[in-house]
Amino acid sequence: MNRFAGQDIERKYWASWIALLLSFAILAENAWRLPRRQRLARLHYIRLAEHLAFGFVTGNTDLSST
């Protein structure tokens, strides 16, 4: 058994959370760059980002509920 296996799992765990936060920040920034008249599209874009972030954490990325 590899004695560093636990450290590797923990490293992957934190790397996935950092990647999730960065991707959510990029999606949110892109949503705010939409023109003001596209507020509804902006809200849907942010909602999609939240749904994907929650799905990533829970393991459920089914988009049929959105």
Biopython code that builds the backbone (N, CA, C, O; Angstrom):
import numpy as np
from Bio.PDB.StructureBuilder import StructureBuilder

atoms = [
    (1, "MET", "N", (0.844, -1.182, 0.000)),
    (1, "MET", "CA", (0.000, 0.000, 0.000)),
    (1, "MET", "C", (0.887, 1.242, 0.000)),
    (1, "MET", "O", (1.884, 1.318, 0.719)),
    (2, "ASN", "N", (0.505, 2.191, -0.809)),
    (2, "ASN", "CA", (1.264, 3.417, -0.902)),
    (2, "ASN", "C", (0.950, 4.313, 0.290)),
    (2, "ASN", "O", (-0.212, 4.643, 0.530)),
    (3, "ARG", "N", (1.962, 4.703, 1.026)),
    (3, "ARG", "CA", (1.716, 5.514, 2.221)),
    (3, "ARG", "C", (1.344, 6.951, 1.873)),
    (3, "ARG", "O", (0.868, 7.689, 2.735)),
    (4, "PHE", "N", (1.554, 7.360, 0.620)),
    (4, "PHE", "CA", (1.198, 8.706, 0.196)),
    (4, "PHE", "C", (-0.164, 8.751, -0.507)),
    (4, "PHE", "O", (-0.551, 9.793, -1.036)),
    (5, "ALA", "N", (-0.879, 7.649, -0.516)),
    (5, "ALA", "CA", (-2.165, 7.594, -1.225)),
    (5, "ALA", "C", (-3.169, 8.571, -0.615)),
    (5, "ALA", "O", (-3.921, 9.219, -1.343)),
    (6, "GLY", "N", (-3.186, 8.678, 0.692)),
    (6, "GLY", "CA", (-4.106, 9.606, 1.349)),
    (6, "GLY", "C", (-3.812, 11.050, 0.990)),
    (6, "GLY", "O", (-4.726, 11.852, 0.799)),
    (7, "GLN", "N", (-2.529, 11.377, 0.899)),
    (7, "GLN", "CA", (-2.142, 12.733, 0.521)),
    (7, "GLN", "C", (-2.539, 13.027, -0.920)),
    (7, "GLN", "O", (-2.942, 14.145, -1.241)),
    (8, "ASP", "N", (-2.426, 12.024, -1.787)),
    (8, "ASP", "CA", (-2.781, 12.207, -3.188)),
    (8, "ASP", "C", (-4.275, 12.451, -3.335)),
    (8, "ASP", "O", (-4.688, 13.301, -4.124)),
    (9, "ILE", "N", (-5.080, 11.723, -2.594)),
    (9, "ILE", "CA", (-6.534, 11.911, -2.637)),
    (9, "ILE", "C", (-6.895, 13.299, -2.121)),
    (9, "ILE", "O", (-7.731, 13.983, -2.712)),
    (10, "GLU", "N", (-6.271, 13.716, -1.026)),
    (10, "GLU", "CA", (-6.543, 15.040, -0.479)),
    (10, "GLU", "C", (-6.110, 16.137, -1.450)),
    (10, "GLU", "O", (-6.801, 17.147, -1.587)),
    (11, "ARG", "N", (-4.996, 15.954, -2.112)),
    (11, "ARG", "CA", (-4.512, 16.927, -3.088)),
    (11, "ARG", "C", (-5.492, 17.038, -4.259)),
    (11, "ARG", "O", (-5.776, 18.141, -4.727)),
    (12, "LYS", "N", (-6.007, 15.905, -4.732)),
    (12, "LYS", "CA", (-6.989, 15.926, -5.818)),
    (12, "LYS", "C", (-8.288, 16.572, -5.361)),
    (12, "LYS", "O", (-8.934, 17.282, -6.132)),
    (13, "TYR", "N", (-8.673, 16.334, -4.124)),
    (13, "TYR", "CA", (-9.887, 16.940, -3.572)),
    (13, "TYR", "C", (-9.788, 18.461, -3.584)),
    (13, "TYR", "O", (-10.696, 19.142, -4.061)),
    (14, "TRP", "N", (-8.686, 18.991, -3.059)),
    (14, "TRP", "CA", (-8.531, 20.442, -3.015)),
    (14, "TRP", "C", (-8.339, 21.026, -4.407)),
    (14, "TRP", "O", (-8.807, 22.131, -4.682)),
    (15, "ALA", "N", (-7.669, 20.315, -5.275)),
    (15, "ALA", "CA", (-7.496, 20.802, -6.655)),
    (15, "ALA", "C", (-8.843, 20.879, -7.366)),
    (15, "ALA", "O", (-9.083, 21.809, -8.136)),
    (16, "SER", "N", (-9.720, 19.915, -7.117)),
    (16, "SER", "CA", (-11.041, 19.960, -7.749)),
    (16, "SER", "C", (-11.865, 21.123, -7.213)),
    (16, "SER", "O", (-12.596, 21.754, -7.976)),
    (17, "TRP", "N", (-11.767, 21.423, -5.925)),
    (17, "TRP", "CA", (-12.495, 22.564, -5.374)),
    (17, "TRP", "C", (-11.963, 23.877, -5.939)),
    (17, "TRP", "O", (-12.743, 24.777, -6.251)),
    (18, "ILE", "N", (-10.661, 23.993, -6.072)),
    (18, "ILE", "CA", (-10.078, 25.213, -6.642)),
    (18, "ILE", "C", (-10.510, 25.376, -8.091)),
    (18, "ILE", "O", (-10.846, 26.481, -8.519)),
    (19, "ALA", "N", (-10.504, 24.287, -8.848)),
    (19, "ALA", "CA", (-10.953, 24.344, -10.244)),
    (19, "ALA", "C", (-12.421, 24.730, -10.316)),
    (19, "ALA", "O", (-12.816, 25.497, -11.194)),
    (20, "LEU", "N", (-13.225, 24.215, -9.414)),
    (20, "LEU", "CA", (-14.648, 24.558, -9.376)),
    (20, "LEU", "C", (-14.845, 26.042, -9.099)),
    (20, "LEU", "O", (-15.632, 26.697, -9.784)),
    (21, "LEU", "N", (-14.151, 26.577, -8.116)),
    (21, "LEU", "CA", (-14.288, 27.986, -7.789)),
    (21, "LEU", "C", (-13.819, 28.879, -8.927)),
    (21, "LEU", "O", (-14.448, 29.897, -9.215)),
    (22, "LEU", "N", (-12.721, 28.510, -9.576)),
    (22, "LEU", "CA", (-12.237, 29.296, -10.710)),
    (22, "LEU", "C", (-13.213, 29.273, -11.870)),
    (22, "LEU", "O", (-13.455, 30.305, -12.497)),
    (23, "SER", "N", (-13.775, 28.113, -12.164)),
    (23, "SER", "CA", (-14.722, 28.032, -13.267)),
    (23, "SER", "C", (-15.986, 28.818, -12.952)),
    (23, "SER", "O", (-16.553, 29.453, -13.842)),
    (24, "PHE", "N", (-16.442, 28.785, -11.692)),
    (24, "PHE", "CA", (-17.617, 29.559, -11.314)),
    (24, "PHE", "C", (-17.324, 31.054, -11.433)),
    (24, "PHE", "O", (-18.181, 31.818, -11.878)),
    (25, "ALA", "N", (-16.134, 31.472, -11.042)),
    (25, "ALA", "CA", (-15.768, 32.888, -11.151)),
    (25, "ALA", "C", (-15.723, 33.331, -12.610)),
    (25, "ALA", "O", (-16.157, 34.436, -12.936)),
    (26, "ILE", "N", (-15.208, 32.489, -13.479)),
    (26, "ILE", "CA", (-15.158, 32.820, -14.905)),
    (26, "ILE", "C", (-16.559, 32.914, -15.482)),
    (26, "ILE", "O", (-16.857, 33.843, -16.233)),
    (27, "LEU", "N", (-17.428, 31.962, -15.140)),
    (27, "LEU", "CA", (-18.805, 32.008, -15.626)),
    (27, "LEU", "C", (-19.536, 33.253, -15.120)),
    (27, "LEU", "O", (-20.258, 33.899, -15.880)),
    (28, "ALA", "N", (-19.356, 33.584, -13.867)),
    (28, "ALA", "CA", (-20.020, 34.764, -13.308)),
    (28, "ALA", "C", (-19.507, 36.040, -13.958)),
    (28, "ALA", "O", (-20.286, 36.949, -14.246)),
    (29, "GLU", "N", (-18.201, 36.111, -14.190)),
    (29, "GLU", "CA", (-17.642, 37.298, -14.845)),
    (29, "GLU", "C", (-18.182, 37.444, -16.265)),
    (29, "GLU", "O", (-18.527, 38.546, -16.690)),
    (30, "ASN", "N", (-18.255, 36.340, -16.993)),
    (30, "ASN", "CA", (-18.795, 36.391, -18.348)),
    (30, "ASN", "C", (-20.269, 36.784, -18.344)),
    (30, "ASN", "O", (-20.727, 37.483, -19.248)),
    (31, "ALA", "N", (-21.000, 36.345, -17.349)),
    (31, "ALA", "CA", (-22.416, 36.712, -17.260)),
    (31, "ALA", "C", (-22.573, 38.210, -17.022)),
    (31, "ALA", "O", (-23.478, 38.831, -17.579)),
    (32, "TRP", "N", (-21.710, 38.795, -16.206)),
    (32, "TRP", "CA", (-21.820, 40.228, -15.931)),
    (32, "TRP", "C", (-21.390, 41.072, -17.117)),
    (32, "TRP", "O", (-21.729, 42.254, -17.184)),
    (33, "ARG", "N", (-20.654, 40.495, -18.050)),
    (33, "ARG", "CA", (-20.231, 41.245, -19.232)),
    (33, "ARG", "C", (-21.316, 41.324, -20.297)),
    (33, "ARG", "O", (-21.171, 42.047, -21.282)),
    (34, "LEU", "N", (-22.407, 40.580, -20.100)),
    (34, "LEU", "CA", (-23.506, 40.660, -21.051)),
    (34, "LEU", "C", (-24.107, 42.065, -21.008)),
    (34, "LEU", "O", (-24.066, 42.727, -19.971)),
    (35, "PRO", "N", (-24.662, 42.518, -22.126)),
    (35, "PRO", "CA", (-25.298, 43.846, -22.127)),
    (35, "PRO", "C", (-26.448, 43.922, -21.123)),
    (35, "PRO", "O", (-27.044, 42.912, -20.750)),
    (36, "ARG", "N", (-26.730, 45.120, -20.711)),
    (36, "ARG", "CA", (-27.743, 45.340, -19.688)),
    (36, "ARG", "C", (-29.119, 44.842, -20.125)),
    (36, "ARG", "O", (-29.904, 44.385, -19.294)),
    (37, "ARG", "N", (-29.416, 44.926, -21.418)),
    (37, "ARG", "CA", (-30.735, 44.514, -21.904)),
    (37, "ARG", "C", (-30.907, 43.002, -21.895)),
    (37, "ARG", "O", (-32.007, 42.504, -22.132)),
    (38, "GLN", "N", (-29.845, 42.273, -21.626)),
    (38, "GLN", "CA", (-29.925, 40.813, -21.586)),
    (38, "GLN", "C", (-29.879, 40.294, -20.153)),
    (38, "GLN", "O", (-29.199, 39.310, -19.863)),
    (39, "ARG", "N", (-30.595, 40.950, -19.277)),
    (39, "ARG", "CA", (-30.575, 40.545, -17.864)),
    (39, "ARG", "C", (-31.081, 39.130, -17.660)),
    (39, "ARG", "O", (-30.532, 38.383, -16.850)),
    (40, "LEU", "N", (-32.126, 38.755, -18.390)),
    (40, "LEU", "CA", (-32.667, 37.408, -18.224)),
    (40, "LEU", "C", (-31.640, 36.357, -18.622)),
    (40, "LEU", "O", (-31.489, 35.339, -17.946)),
    (41, "ALA", "N", (-30.937, 36.608, -19.718)),
    (41, "ALA", "CA", (-29.876, 35.678, -20.124)),
    (41, "ALA", "C", (-28.784, 35.618, -19.065)),
    (41, "ALA", "O", (-28.224, 34.554, -18.800)),
    (42, "ARG", "N", (-28.482, 36.768, -18.458)),
    (42, "ARG", "CA", (-27.463, 36.808, -17.413)),
    (42, "ARG", "C", (-27.883, 35.957, -16.215)),
    (42, "ARG", "O", (-27.067, 35.223, -15.658)),
    (43, "LEU", "N", (-29.158, 36.054, -15.819)),
    (43, "LEU", "CA", (-29.639, 35.260, -14.691)),
    (43, "LEU", "C", (-29.608, 33.769, -15.000)),
    (43, "LEU", "O", (-29.247, 32.963, -14.143)),
    (44, "HIS", "N", (-29.982, 33.401, -16.218)),
    (44, "HIS", "CA", (-29.934, 31.988, -16.598)),
    (44, "HIS", "C", (-28.497, 31.476, -16.622)),
    (44, "HIS", "O", (-28.225, 30.338, -16.243)),
    (45, "TYR", "N", (-27.593, 32.325, -17.070)),
    (45, "TYR", "CA", (-26.184, 31.951, -17.141)),
    (45, "TYR", "C", (-25.619, 31.705, -15.745)),
    (45, "TYR", "O", (-24.898, 30.732, -15.523)),
    (46, "ILE", "N", (-25.950, 32.583, -14.816)),
    (46, "ILE", "CA", (-25.483, 32.419, -13.436)),
    (46, "ILE", "C", (-26.150, 31.204, -12.795)),
    (46, "ILE", "O", (-25.507, 30.458, -12.056)),
    (47, "ARG", "N", (-27.433, 31.006, -13.076)),
    (47, "ARG", "CA", (-28.142, 29.837, -12.529)),
    (47, "ARG", "C", (-27.524, 28.531, -13.035)),
    (47, "ARG", "O", (-27.389, 27.566, -12.282)),
    (48, "LEU", "N", (-27.151, 28.511, -14.312)),
    (48, "LEU", "CA", (-26.491, 27.330, -14.866)),
    (48, "LEU", "C", (-25.158, 27.083, -14.165)),
    (48, "LEU", "O", (-24.824, 25.941, -13.848)),
    (49, "ALA", "N", (-24.405, 28.138, -13.926)),
    (49, "ALA", "CA", (-23.129, 27.989, -13.225)),
    (49, "ALA", "C", (-23.334, 27.446, -11.820)),
    (49, "ALA", "O", (-22.582, 26.581, -11.371)),
    (50, "GLU", "N", (-24.358, 27.955, -11.117)),
    (50, "GLU", "CA", (-24.644, 27.449, -9.776)),
    (50, "GLU", "C", (-25.064, 25.985, -9.824)),
    (50, "GLU", "O", (-24.653, 25.188, -8.981)),
    (51, "HIS", "N", (-25.879, 25.638, -10.807)),
    (51, "HIS", "CA", (-26.335, 24.252, -10.927)),
    (51, "HIS", "C", (-25.161, 23.309, -11.194)),
    (51, "HIS", "O", (-25.079, 22.228, -10.611)),
    (52, "LEU", "N", (-24.261, 23.727, -12.075)),
    (52, "LEU", "CA", (-23.104, 22.879, -12.362)),
    (52, "LEU", "C", (-22.176, 22.769, -11.160)),
    (52, "LEU", "O", (-21.608, 21.707, -10.909)),
    (53, "ALA", "N", (-22.020, 23.855, -10.419)),
    (53, "ALA", "CA", (-21.185, 23.810, -9.221)),
    (53, "ALA", "C", (-21.791, 22.864, -8.183)),
    (53, "ALA", "O", (-21.077, 22.056, -7.589)),
    (54, "PHE", "N", (-23.099, 22.961, -7.964)),
    (54, "PHE", "CA", (-23.762, 22.068, -7.017)),
    (54, "PHE", "C", (-23.700, 20.626, -7.508)),
    (54, "PHE", "O", (-23.494, 19.702, -6.720)),
    (55, "GLY", "N", (-23.878, 20.438, -8.814)),
    (55, "GLY", "CA", (-23.799, 19.094, -9.384)),
    (55, "GLY", "C", (-22.419, 18.489, -9.254)),
    (55, "GLY", "O", (-22.271, 17.283, -9.057)),
    (56, "PHE", "N", (-21.409, 19.336, -9.364)),
    (56, "PHE", "CA", (-20.043, 18.857, -9.215)),
    (56, "PHE", "C", (-19.809, 18.356, -7.799)),
    (56, "PHE", "O", (-19.163, 17.329, -7.592)),
    (57, "VAL", "N", (-20.335, 19.083, -6.834)),
    (57, "VAL", "CA", (-20.146, 18.700, -5.435)),
    (57, "VAL", "C", (-20.935, 17.441, -5.104)),
    (57, "VAL", "O", (-20.427, 16.547, -4.426)),
    (58, "THR", "N", (-22.182, 17.366, -5.583)),
    (58, "THR", "CA", (-23.033, 16.230, -5.231)),
    (58, "THR", "C", (-22.877, 15.041, -6.175)),
    (58, "THR", "O", (-23.322, 13.935, -5.869)),
    (59, "GLY", "N", (-22.248, 15.273, -7.316)),
    (59, "GLY", "CA", (-22.085, 14.204, -8.294)),
    (59, "GLY", "C", (-23.246, 14.074, -9.251)),
    (59, "GLY", "O", (-23.266, 13.157, -10.072)),
    (60, "ASN", "N", (-24.225, 14.978, -9.167)),
    (60, "ASN", "CA", (-25.392, 14.949, -10.043)),
    (60, "ASN", "C", (-25.307, 16.126, -11.005)),
    (60, "ASN", "O", (-25.549, 17.266, -10.606)),
    (61, "THR", "N", (-24.969, 15.872, -12.257)),
    (61, "THR", "CA", (-24.845, 16.943, -13.246)),
    (61, "THR", "C", (-25.936, 16.847, -14.305)),
    (61, "THR", "O", (-25.754, 17.307, -15.432)),
    (62, "ASP", "N", (-27.058, 16.256, -13.949)),
    (62, "ASP", "CA", (-28.177, 16.138, -14.879)),
    (62, "ASP", "C", (-28.796, 17.514, -15.101)),
    (62, "ASP", "O", (-29.297, 18.129, -14.160)),
    (63, "LEU", "N", (-28.765, 18.000, -16.345)),
    (63, "LEU", "CA", (-29.269, 19.336, -16.645)),
    (63, "LEU", "C", (-30.745, 19.344, -17.012)),
    (63, "LEU", "O", (-31.283, 20.398, -17.351)),
    (64, "SER", "N", (-31.408, 18.207, -16.953)),
    (64, "SER", "CA", (-32.817, 18.170, -17.340)),
    (64, "SER", "C", (-33.703, 18.903, -16.333)),
    (64, "SER", "O", (-34.836, 19.254, -16.662)),
    (65, "SER", "N", (-33.218, 19.138, -15.132)),
    (65, "SER", "CA", (-34.027, 19.822, -14.123)),
    (65, "SER", "C", (-33.932, 21.329, -14.222)),
    (65, "SER", "O", (-34.635, 22.032, -13.496)),
    (66, "THR", "N", (-33.078, 21.855, -15.106)),
    (66, "THR", "CA", (-32.944, 23.311, -15.222)),
    (66, "THR", "C", (-33.862, 23.856, -16.267)),
    (66, "THR", "O", (-33.884, 25.064, -16.500)),
]
sb = StructureBuilder()
sb.init_structure("model")
sb.init_model(0)
sb.init_chain("A")
sb.init_seg("    ")
for serial, (resi, resn, name, xyz) in enumerate(atoms, 1):
    if name == "N":
        sb.init_residue(resn, " ", resi, " ")
    sb.init_atom(name, np.array(xyz, "f"), 0.0, 1.0, " ", f" {name:<3s}", serial, name[0])
structure = sb.get_structure()
